[in-house]
Amino acid sequence: MELAKLYGGAVFVAVAVWVGRIQPATGTRTVAGATLGLLGVGLLYSATSSLWRTKASTDTEDGQREPGVENTDSINGTPRRLVSRVRRRVSRRDLLKSTLAIPAALSVAATLWAAIATVVYPRQYVRRVLTWRESDVWDYLDNFPQRQLKAAASPTQFEDAPGENRVADTFEEVLSTDDLETFLAETTTQAFIVVENGRIVYESYFNEWHRDSMVTSFSVAKSFVSTLVGIAIEEGHIGSLDDPITEYLPELTDRDPEFGDITVRHLLSMSSGLAYEASRWGLFNGDDPLTTYYPDQRYISLYNTRIADSPGEYFQYNKYHPQLLGMILERTTGMPVTEWTQTRLWEPLGMEFDGAWCLDSTDSGFEKMEAGLNARAIDFAKLGQLFLDEGAWNGEKILSADWVALATGRDPAGRAPTDSEDSYYSFMWWGLERNGDPPDFSAIGDHGQYIYVSPANQLVIVRTGVEYGLQSRSWPDVFHQVAGELSNES
């Protein structure tokens, strides 16, 4: 019993500290934290006091004799040797009970932990964290609610071109494998597409995925967000890259006037200075689960963010940025992000299939800007081709060449420097230098989602998968090498 009290008290105190660290602080959370802390201290005191009393009693019995008491060979008429054996048996039995009590106490503590979390957080959030755990493709394809994107009224298709064997041979050489298709299947690839000079030279699907199968973006969505922001700026809905975000999100000023130093540019380049800690020991209060599973992303982005450093000083990947940009988009354009995507990208690019933005919840109805765009892989390739062609599609300008260069090039004015010689991060695109030529750049998502663009080699590569698959090197390194070798062969 005392062991259970010790575990319970420790859990209560730990949870009290955790509740006290949650931002923003509220009266309810303060009272809850204080109550849990007092309860935990009480349990710890009760358990330790009982243990000390038990020890004192045992010492009295085993200490040979108390002052003024004769040492005899019996205790209450029972031979001392027999009493000693009984005590040893009791001690072993107590040890067994204590051992069995440990997992029981931990189970009770975990249940209590989850129950307390539902007081602090929405039940839907706690359930997602505990049952969905680390997000995977099925969460975005099946679990999150979605807002639909409709296939374009006049869909466009890439033309096919010969070259499949040449592409396969080149990848096999770079990957040191005998058969590309087997390799892609074994590395949990769903779709693999290579577009060269605007024509498909390789397109294959694996592991029961097909051309019309929906795939998910993970952080490839961020590159779409950046593009949608660029269009909003060029159409005049957003004043400029250097507008303070508080011009569009004044609630942030009420919390801390220093939010006014952060600009749209800082959000796009991941250099805002906002605090971001992916995981914390409290499980539910890490920024990764909050920005992934919290059912009201507007609230958590407006009221759980805080200033850590001055903007523009350094790069830090921060999933609150796309959420804040999403709110700026819906406020400035006067429409949900899905509708903005439909009218500014899905229709103009002639997307062949329906798509969907995942939502934080049905009640909130806010698009998951950081990772939640679902589409067919062939339609993802069209974003890459749009950027390869400097913002033009079928002779129509969707985006200016200046924006494409700014969004994908190294070190646009005002962004934080990178610490890599060959790679960099721009406006939610990852760049990779190519000696003597324009850099390659990629939209990259967790678990191995890629839209890779090589302007110097007129190449777009799309890979989607259930997992990364590669162990010894990264897909962008492979794409970078293959792009150069394909160019040399053509």
N, C-alpha and C positions, 0 to 999 in steps of 0.2 A: 504493500500500500504506500509506504513511504517513498519507494522508488517511482511509483506512478506520480506521486505528488511532486517529486523533484523534476521529472520530465515535464509535467504539466506546468509547473511554475516557471521553468526555463522557457517553455514555449510562449506562455503569456507575456513574460517580460520581453522576449524577442519580438513578438507581434506588436507590443506596445511601442517599442523603439521604431519598428517599421512604420506603423501608423503615424508616428510623430514626424517621419521623414517625408510623407506623402505631400506633394504640392498640387494644387494650392491648399493651404491649411483652412479648415473650417471648424466651427464650434462643435459640430457633431463628432468630427474626427478627434478633436482635442479631448472631449469628454470620454470618448471610447478608448483612446490611448491611455488616459489617466486611470480609468477603471480597470483596464486589462493589466496595467502595470501594478496597481495596488493588489489585485487578485493574485498575480504571479508572485509578488513578494510575500504575500500571506501564505501561499502554498509552500514556497521555499522555506519560510520560517517554521511552519508546522512540521514539514518533513525532517528538517535538520534537527529540530528540538526533540522529536520522537526518536531519531537515530541516536542522539547523544544520551537520552534517557536509557535506551536499550543497552548502549555500551556501558554506561555506569552500572546498570544492574548486573550485566555479565561480569564486569570487573569485580564486583562485590562477591559474586558466587565463585569465580575462579581465582580470586586473589588469596587463597588459602584461608584467611580468617579476617574478621572485622576486629577492631580493638575491643578487648574485654571478652572475646569469644574463644573458647578452647578449640584447638585444632583436634578433630577426631577423625576416625576412619569411616565415619558414616554421616549422612545428611538426613535428618529426620528418620533415622532408622534404616536408611537405604545405603548399601555399601557405596563409598565414593567412586570406585572403579566403574560400577554399573551406571551411576549418574553421568560419568564422563562419556560412556558409550552412547547413552541416550542423547546427550548434548550433541555428540558428533552426528548422530542420525538426524536430529532436528536441524543441525546446521546444513547438512547436505540437502534436506528437503526444502529448507528456506532458500538455498542457492538455486535449486531447480525452479522454485516459484519465481524467484527474481529474474532468472534467465527467460522464462516464459513471459514474464511481465514486460520485458523490454519491447518486443515487437508489438504487443498489445498497446503499450503506452504510446509507441510511435504512431500506430494506426489511429488511435484516438486523437493524438496531437495533430496528425495530418488532416483528419476530418474536421477538427476544431479550427485549424488554420483556414481551411476552405470556407467553413461557415462564417468565420470572422471576415474573410475577404468579401463575402457577399454583402456585408454591412457597409464596407468601405467602397466597393465597386459594384457596377451593375451585375446581376446574376448572369446575364448573357455573356459578359466578358469573362467572368470566372469560369463558366462552363467551357467556353472556347479555349481558354488557356490550358485547362486540365484535360480536355478530351481531344482537341485538335493538335495540341502541343506545337512542335515546330511546323510551320506552314509548308504544305506541299502542293503539287499541281491539282490534287483533288479538292483541296479547300476552295480554290478559285474556280474550278470548273463545276463543282457540285454544291459546295456548302454555303458560300456567300450569296445573298440575294443579288440580282443583276438588273441593269437597265439596258434594253436592247439597242443595238445599232443595226440598221437595215442595209442590206446589200444595195449598191448604187443602182439607180434606175437605168443607167447605161454603163454596165460593167466593162472594163477593159482587161485584156489578157496579154501576158507576155508572149511573144513569138518563141517557138522552139528553134534551136540551132544544133547542128551536129557538134559533138565534142564530149559526149559522156565518157567514152573510153579514155580520152586524154585527161579529163578531170580525175577519173578514178585512179588512173596510173600515177598521177602526180600526188594525190593524197596518200596512196599506198606507199609511195617512196618516202614521203615526209613522215608518215606515221609508223613506218617499218612494219607494215602488215601485208599479208598476202592477198586479202580480199576486203575491199572497202565496205561492201554491203554487210558482210558478216561482222566486221569491226563496229560499224554503226549500230547494228542490232544489239550487239553485246554490250555496248556502252549506253544503253537505255535511250537511244535517240528516237524521237518521234518523227521529225521531218528534217530533211537535208536538201537545200536548194542552192544552186550556184547560177547566178545571172551574170553573163559577160556581154558587154556592149549592148545591154538592153534586151538580150535574148536568153532564154533558159537553155543552159548546156548540161545541167544535171538536176534531177528532181526525183527523190525517192522517199518512201515512207516506211516505217518499221514498227514492230511491236504492236500490231493491230491498229495503228493509226493510218489514216488515208488522207487524200487531198482535201476532202471536205470535213475532216475531223477538226474539232475546235482544240486549240492549244492556248496556253496562258502565257502572259508576258513576264511575270514578276517585274523586276526593275526596268525592263525594256520600256515599260509604261512611262518612266520618267522622261525618256527621249521624246515620246509623244507629247507629254506635258510641256516640255521646253518648246516644242514646235508650235503647240497651240498658243503659248504665251507670245511667241514671236509673231504669229499672225495677228493676235489681239493688239500688239504694239503697232504693227504696220497698218492696221485698220483704224488706229486712234482710240481704241477702247481703253488701253493702258497708255498713260502719257509717255513714259520712257523707261529705259532700264534703270535709271538712277532716281526714279521716284521712291521716296520712303514708303515702306509697306504700310505704315500707319495711315497714309493717305487713303488706303482702301480698307484697312482693318483697324479702325480707331480704338477698338476695345483694348488693343495691346498698349496704347498710350496710357490708358487708365491704370494699368498694372505697373508699368515702368516706362517713364519717358524715354529711356535709352533705346527702346524698340524703334524709335524714330530715326536712329542712325543706320538701321538696316534697310537696304534697298532691294528692289526686284533682282538686280544683278547679283547681289550677295546670295539670295536664295538659289538662283540658277547655278551658281558656281560653287555651292556648298561651302561658303566662307562667311556665314552670318555671325559666328561667334556664339550662337545659341548652344546651351548645354545639351549634350546627348550622351547617355550611358546605355548601351544596348541592353545589358542585363544587370540586375541587382539581386542581392541575396534574397530579397523578399518575393521573388518569382513573378508576382503580378505587377510590380512597380518598375520593371525595366522599360526603357523607351521602345525597344523592339516589339515586345508584346503589346504595348499600349498603342503604337502606331499601326499595328497589324490587326488586332482583334477588338479594340475598344469600339463599342457600337455607336459612338457619336464623335466622329473625328473632328468635326468643327470645334466642339467643346474642348477636347483634349489638346488640340493644336493652339487654341486661343488662350487656354487657362493653365496648361501644364508646362508650357515653354518658359524658359527663363534665360536671362543674359549671363553668359559665362565670361566672355572676352569681347573686345572691340571687333567689329566686323572687318573683314578683309585681311586679317592677319595670318590666317592659315586655313588649309582645307580640312574639313571634317565631314564625313558622310553623315547626313542627318535626314531622317525620313519625315521630320516635321515640315521640311521645306516644300516638297510637292503638295502637301495638304494645304499649306498656307497659300501656295500659288493657285491651287484649285479654288479656294474661296475668293481670291482676287479675280479669277476668271469668271466665276458665276456672278459676282457682284458687278463687274464692269460690262459684261456682255448681256446681262439680263436673262440668262438661260442656263440650264444645267450643263455641266461639262459634257455629258453625253450628246446633247443637242449641238453644242459647239463643235464637237468632234465630227458628228454626222454631216454638218453643213460645210465645215472648213477642210475636212480631210477625207471622210468616207466617200462622199459624193464626188468631189473633184478628182480623187485618185481612182475612181471607178472600181471600188472594192467589189470583188466577185461574190462575197459571202456575207451573211450576217455576222455581227460581232456583239460584244457586250462589255460594259464597264461593270465590274463588281461594286457593290455598295457596302458601306459600313454596317448598315442595318436597314430594315424596311421602314422603321419609324423615322430615322434620320434622313435616309435617302441621299447620302453624299457619296460621290464616287471615290473609290480607293485609289487615289492619285499615285501612290507610291509603288503599286504593284498589280493593279487589278484589271488590266485590259485583256480580254479574250478575243481571239480572232483565228482565222486560218493562216497557216504559215505563209502561203503564197501572197496573202494581203500584207503581211508584215514586210515582205520583200519590197513592196511598193514604196514604203517609207524610205528604205535604203536607196531605191532608185531615184526618188525625188531629191534626196540630198546629193546623190552622185551627179545629177543633172542640174545642180545649183538652184534648186527650188522650182524648176519648171517641170510640167507634166503634159505631154501631148501638145506642146506649143503654148500652153497656158501657164502664166506665172502664179504659183500658189504662195510662194515665199521668195523674198529677194535673195540674190546671190550674196549680198553683204551679210544678211542674217546667217546663212549657211556657213559662211567663213567664220563669223564671230562665234557661232554656237559650237563649232567643231574644231576650231584652231587652238593652238597653244597660247595661253596667257592673254586673253582679251583684257583690255584696260580695266583696272580696278579689281581684278580677282586675285585671290591668294596664290602665291607660288606653289608649285609642286616640288616634291623631293625626289623625283625620278628623272634620270637622264633621257630615257626613251619614251616613257608614257606620261600621260597627263589627263586631267579632267577639265572639261570646259563646261558648256551649258547643258549638263546632264547627258553628255556624250563622253566616252572614253577615247582618248587619242593615242596613237602609236606612231612614232616618227619613222620615216622612210628616207634614208640617205639620198639627198639630192632631188627628192620629189615631194609633192604634198603629202602630209601625213595620212595614214589610214585612221579610221575612227569607227567606234562600235556603240550600239545600244546593247547593254549587257544586263541580263536578269539572273537571279539565283537559280540554282540547279541546272545551269547550262543553257540559258536562252540567249541567242545572239542575232543581231542584225549587223553584219560586218561590211564596211564600205571601204574600197580601195580606189580612190580617184585616179591615181597614177596608172592603175591597171584596168580601169573600167569594169570593176568587179563588185558584185554584191553577193554575200553568202549569208544564208539563214540556217541556223541550227536550233531546234527546240528539243527538249528532252525531259525525262522524269528526273534524272540526276546528271551531274557533270560528266561522269563516265571516265574522263581522263585522270590519270594519277600523277604522271611524271612531268607533265607540262600543261600549259593552258591552251584552250581552243584559240584565243586570239593570236598566240605565237604560231600555232599551226596555220591559221588563215593567212597570217602575214607572210610566212615562207611560201605557202602554196600560191598566193597571189603573184609574188615575184617570179616564181618558176613558170606559172601558166603564161605570164606575159612574155617570158623569154622564148617559150615554145611556139607562140602564135606568130 
